[in-house]
Amino acid sequence: MKATEPIRFAVRALLVLATVAWQADETLAQAPEPEPAAEPEASKTDDEETWLTTDATRKDASFVATATETLSRDPRNYFADEEFHQGWIRIPGMPAEVRFGGFIQLNLVHDFQAAGLSTGEFIPSLIPVPTDLTPNTNFDVQSTRFIFESRIKVDKAWTKVSRVPREWVSVFLSMDFAGDTSASTPVPRLRQAYVTYSGLLVGRALGTFFDAQTWPDIFDLEGPNAMTAKRTEMVRFSYGIVQTADVQVPDKVIVTAAIENPETSVTNATNLKAWPGVVARLDLNYDWGHMSFMGIGRQLIAESTAGVGRDSQYAGSGAVNWKINIPGSQARTASAPSDDLLGQVAYGTAGGNYIQDLVALGGQDGYFDDVTQQILTQRQLAAWGGYEHSWADRWHSAFMAGYILVSNLDLEPDDAYQSSIYALTNIIFRPIPRFAIACEYYFGQRRDKDGQRGNAHRLMGVFKFTI
């Protein structure tokens, strides 16, 4: 027997135990520093040696490779029961894997007023003023999601903390069928398409000014009206400055910087593009929950529709997000999530193209004054909060409320949007893994500059099966 055989056997045994018990970090932290690995035997190829390690730590590597991708990934894209490590298909002869996922979702929507809203999205800013009281019912599958992921291991870099390979090139694609929510036939729509490597992300993803970890347990595509959820093209880099020994959770402190696709949305103007938006962000992940702090700077540039001039202005906004675990509530699982308090507050002049209600409405970055030939910016306050509660095993509810206020300008018309209110409550039943049945009630109100209001009520039943 070779002198190195006991060492090789011990290493393999530790990897097997890590797969079964999910405690590889603690085991390796207590073990002495291993001796250098021996050269592979002639009967084993380099590819087989690579996948010996990968197979044993696959559940960890699949998540560690995307530890900072929680900044971009829509939480509804994840597999049921947070099974990050499942579903991967190895490509023979290559250090690469692929997997497919998504969910099928049927919405049964009844609007008590013909509010002109999309079937899969409840958007208070689009409620007509005054409101048409004609009811409307519709069924749709536009929220249905398809996901493709691939990852390629590019080297054997090992971290000092967990000794799990982090150096993967990952590709993520997702699409739904909400390309035209007014169409009777679902229209495919690309949601995200990005590549990540060692904290670098390039492509189209959920914006850095959005915290995916605070997405509530609801089924509407839009989410709370005041949420800064926007998908856009970007180049982003994230780095864990305080790493965690537990590979099943993100690093404790993550700093992020990004440049994002420049877009301007000014009323009474032709919108142009110049310099990209710049976003800085700090994420905190601890036992008590999660918080993030972020700021964005944008250049707004537009020219008058009357052709009398062009102007540019700089705008900035800041936001704080939280998801706090309530002490004493049980650990989060798919059938019985923990009780959480979650929400966001955002304020500034750069949110017109990021806040959900304002993005849907358009033109909320400001107003172009033809007399002064200037862009007059608007201040936006957006806040939402929620409480998630488990009633019993398999029974869960969410309670949400949101509010937006825009500082109207004197030269805006009387029917200009001023504020909106959003409220939601639901009851969710998960009888078996991957399957959910829910009923959600929505209330929305839009208020215009002149004080006129429009209200809308919606009831939605949901059947969702996660693939």
Phi, psi and omega in degrees: 000136179290153182295334182272353184298316177302322179294315180299319180295318181296319179298315180296321179297319178297321180294321178295316179297324178296322180293321182283316188262349182058038181227038183295325184296313181294320181297313183290329180294329181272344183278152176293160180299124183290153176287160179304139181293143178285161176297143180297150178294158183298333183282349181251138176273163178299325180294320179294321178296318179301315185279345171299316178289315184297317181299320184289332182245021187301318182297325179282313185299324182296329180270319180300323179299338182237030184302321179267000177286351175298344175291336188240335189280129174297122183300338178287351179279342184289153177292162180298151177059026179054042183274069184297332188269356187261156173091358182285138179244120181284138174270116184303136176079004182224148174279059186218153178219156175225159171206156180239147180200197181132201177202158173250127184227125174252125177253131175249102192252130172233117175263126180284341172232145176284081189275359179072023183268154176291151184295323183263004184221130177255111189235098183302328182294342181263004178293127179295147176235114358285167185273138173282127185273007180286124180285164182208141178232141180206145173249143179206158175239024186294338179283348181308137188238142172236135184229138172231133177227147171218156177211141181233126178279125186255344175196187181246042178291132182242138178280154179288336185276303190250346182056035174249135184298126179256344189276085178236144166264119184245140177241135181227128177230137174216149178212153172232196185234037180251031179297328175217096186289349178269351182279149179285334177255129181303138181246123181301147179218129176286125179264303183223147176205101184214163177238138177234148174206117173050047177092347179268132177233131175227138179132205180254123183210175173297134188301154179293338179276013178235135180256102184294336182290345180262007179297127184283168180276075179227173189240355177287142180294329189281319185080184179304145186298330185267003181286142180266055183266112181216134174264135182203169178275144187197167164235124188221144176229132179235144181217132177276106182275339171234099185277159180247147178283346180268110184285355180274355179229157178296165176301152186294320179231122181235130174252144185220141172225143184209151166244135187232158184309125180285130177218140177239140180225082183249138178281149178064038182202162169266117186280138182237176179233143177223257182274147180292158174286148181241129182233135173239146188208147175230125179247138176239127181232109182224178182300329182283347180142213187219143172219153175216147178234133186213153176220149182225141174236133183225150170259124176262127180221131183203161175233152184297142176292341177274358178071029183258000179166171179224148181211158174223145178222154176257137183231151180215150178215157175228159181208152172231137181234153179208151169215104189252127176284129179284125182304137178092347178280156186285162179297147184286126171226171182295323184273337181216080180294160177284166174277133185223149167252130184216157179169187182202147169229128179229143180210144177149200181244004184251008185271357184298336179249018179230326181286132190309304182300322184285325176296315181296324182283319180082155175073019186261009173285335181163193183224135180270121180270113182292336182286309181271350183056045181228153171273121176262113184281159179241141174275139180235129172248123181228126181218138173215155179210160182202165178225128177249133187222136173264120178281320180194177177303126179081355180244129188212152178220156174230142178233121187230149173212144180216154181213138177230138176226128179247137178279102181292152178261153182298326184276357176286150178292164183296332182269017177291145179297136177241315183203166176209152180237143181225137175215144181212145167216149181213169171226129186238133177237125179244088186292327179222161177304140175077357183238132181227141173238130185217157172229128183235140175244133181239144169228136178221149177218134173248138177237133180264173182301325182276003178092353178291147185230154172226135182243153177214142176235139179223142173238129183227126171263146186225137168236121185226128176238122181270128182279000000 
